[in-house]
Amino acid sequence: MADSNPFAAATASPRPRLEQVKELESRVLLRTYDRIPLLAVEGKGPWLYDAEGRRYLDFLAGIAVNALGYAHPRITRVLREQGRRLLHLSNLYYHDYQGQLAERLARLAGMERAFFANSGAEAVEAAIKIARLHGRAIAPEKIELVALENSFHGRTCGALSITGQAKYREPYQPLLPGVRLAPFNDAEGLRAVVSDRTCAIFIESIQGEGGVYPAEPDFLQLAAELTRRHRALLVIDEIQCGLGRTGQWFAYQAAGIEPDLVTAAKPIAAGFPLSCLLARGPAAELFHPGMHGTTFGGGPLACRLALEFLDIVEQDGLLENVRAMGALLREGLENIVRRNAMASAVRGQGLILALQLDRPARPVVDQARQMGLLLNATHESVVRLLPPYIIEPRHVRLALKTLSRALRTVQREQKQLP
Ligand SMILES: Cc1ncc(COP(=O)(O)O)c(C=O)c1O
C-alpha cells in the first residue's frame, strides 16, 4: 500500500512548518516570488493538503499544469517504472518515446514536426528563432516580429521582447529589436503593423496572464490571411490554453486556421517539465543539426509521461468532461455576476475562465483560500480559474459556493472600512 502512495515518506516524516520555510527562503532565494502563505505537502485528485493538514480544492492546478489533478495513479506508475529504467539521456541518442510523442502531438494539432524543451518560454524562443530564419531567407529586412498588446509569452529575453505588457519588459530594455505591437482583437490595428518586413505574427488563442481574453475567430483568421499575404509565419501560443483546457485539443482549431508554428507546454507531461514547438510546412524544415537544442528537452521520462497524459485524456473522455464542467462552472459564474455587484463579466472557454471584478481580486482570492478554495488573481481585478480536467459536478458546486461566500465576505469587510 505504501508503495502506491508516492507521498508516504513525506507524510510520515515530521511536517515542516511554514514559518521556518519562509525564514529559510527569505535568506537564501533570489527574491523572484512573492509567495502566498501556504506550505503544500501533498495532493490527491483536485485536493491539495498543507502542512497543518488543511485541505484545499485546487482550482488553479499549478497554473494550468496539473490537469490530471495530483498523484494520478497512472502517472505515478509511469514515474516509478520509467524511473527504474531511464530518466535522462541527452539528445545525442535515440530513445523510444520522443518520436512517438512528436507524432501524436503533430496529429492532434494538424502539424508535422516537433521540438521539445523544458519550459513555455523556451518553446517560444525556438519559435522566434525559426521566425527570424524564415524572414532572413527572404530578405535581410524581413525580421519584424508582430505581437499583441497585453500578451504574455514568458520571461526569457526573446519571449519578453514579444510580451505586450510593459511591466514585464521595461526593467530589461533593450530587448530584441524589430518587435511591433498591435492592439488585441483589433483588425485595423493589426493591418497597420503587418508588412513585408514582418517575419511572424505571435498570438495567444486566449490571453491567459493578461486576464483571460479569447482572440476572436475573425481576428485569428485575419492574422492567418495577413501572414499568407506578406509571406510571414503565424505562431499560435497555446502554452496556457492548449492541450485540452478549452475542451478541444487546441483552441485555435475552432477558428479553422492552420498556423505554421504552435507552442504548448503546461499540462503536457502531467506536472513534469516539458514544452514543445510544433511546426508545419516550410517552417518545419528550417532548423538543421547544431542550429538549436537543449540538454534536458524531450527526455525519456518526460516523453513517456506526456504519452500517458494524452492516453488518459483520450481514454477517460476528459475533453468531454472539460466541456461539461466548463459549462457548469460558467453558468455558476454568470449567476454570481447577476447577483453580486462586484462581479461584472465572465470570460474564457472550457476550464480557463475568469471572473472580472470591479476592484482588486487579491482580497477575494485570499478569502477563498482561507475558506479552502485555491484561485488566482491576475491582471489586478481578474479572478482566474484553471481547475484540473478531472473535476466533477460536486467540485464545481463547492467552488462556486465558496467563491460566492468569499465575494460576500470581502464586500462586507470593505464596506465596513472607514
Ligand atoms: C501563453 C503563455 N506563453 C508562455 C508562457 C511561459 O511559460 P513558462 O513559464 O513555462 O516559461 C506562459 C506562462 O504562463 C503562458 O501563459
Ligand as a Chemical Component Dictionary entry (heavy atoms), coordinates in Angstrom:
data_LIG
# 
_chem_comp.id                   LIG 
_chem_comp.type                 NON-POLYMER 
_chem_comp.pdbx_formal_charge   0 
_chem_comp.three_letter_code    LIG 
# 
loop_
_chem_comp_atom.comp_id 
_chem_comp_atom.atom_id 
_chem_comp_atom.alt_atom_id 
_chem_comp_atom.type_symbol 
_chem_comp_atom.charge 
_chem_comp_atom.model_Cartn_x 
_chem_comp_atom.model_Cartn_y 
_chem_comp_atom.model_Cartn_z 
_chem_comp_atom.pdbx_ordinal 
LIG C1 C1 C 0 0.712 31.901 -23.109 1  
LIG C2 C2 C 0 1.992 31.670 -22.372 2  
LIG N1 N1 N 0 3.153 31.647 -23.054 3  
LIG C3 C3 C 0 4.321 31.425 -22.427 4  
LIG C4 C4 C 0 4.381 31.225 -21.067 5  
LIG C5 C5 C 0 5.704 30.977 -20.398 6  
LIG O1 O1 O 0 5.778 29.676 -19.930 7  
LIG P1 P1 P 0 6.898 29.274 -18.830 8  
LIG O2 O2 O 0 6.550 29.987 -17.567 9  
LIG O3 O3 O 0 6.785 27.786 -18.713 10 
LIG O4 O4 O 0 8.213 29.701 -19.386 11 
LIG C6 C6 C 0 3.204 31.262 -20.322 12 
LIG C7 C7 C 0 3.242 31.086 -18.855 13 
LIG O5 O5 O 0 2.322 31.346 -18.149 14 
LIG C8 C8 C 0 1.979 31.491 -20.982 15 
LIG O6 O6 O 0 0.822 31.543 -20.312 16 
# 
loop_
_chem_comp_bond.comp_id 
_chem_comp_bond.atom_id_1 
_chem_comp_bond.atom_id_2 
_chem_comp_bond.value_order 
_chem_comp_bond.pdbx_ordinal 
LIG C1 C2 SING 1  
LIG C2 N1 SING 2  
LIG C2 C8 DOUB 3  
LIG N1 C3 DOUB 4  
LIG C3 C4 SING 5  
LIG C4 C5 SING 6  
LIG C4 C6 DOUB 7  
LIG C5 O1 SING 8  
LIG O1 P1 SING 9  
LIG P1 O2 DOUB 10 
LIG P1 O3 SING 11 
LIG P1 O4 SING 12 
LIG C6 C7 SING 13 
LIG C6 C8 SING 14 
LIG C7 O5 DOUB 15 
LIG C8 O6 SING 16 
# 
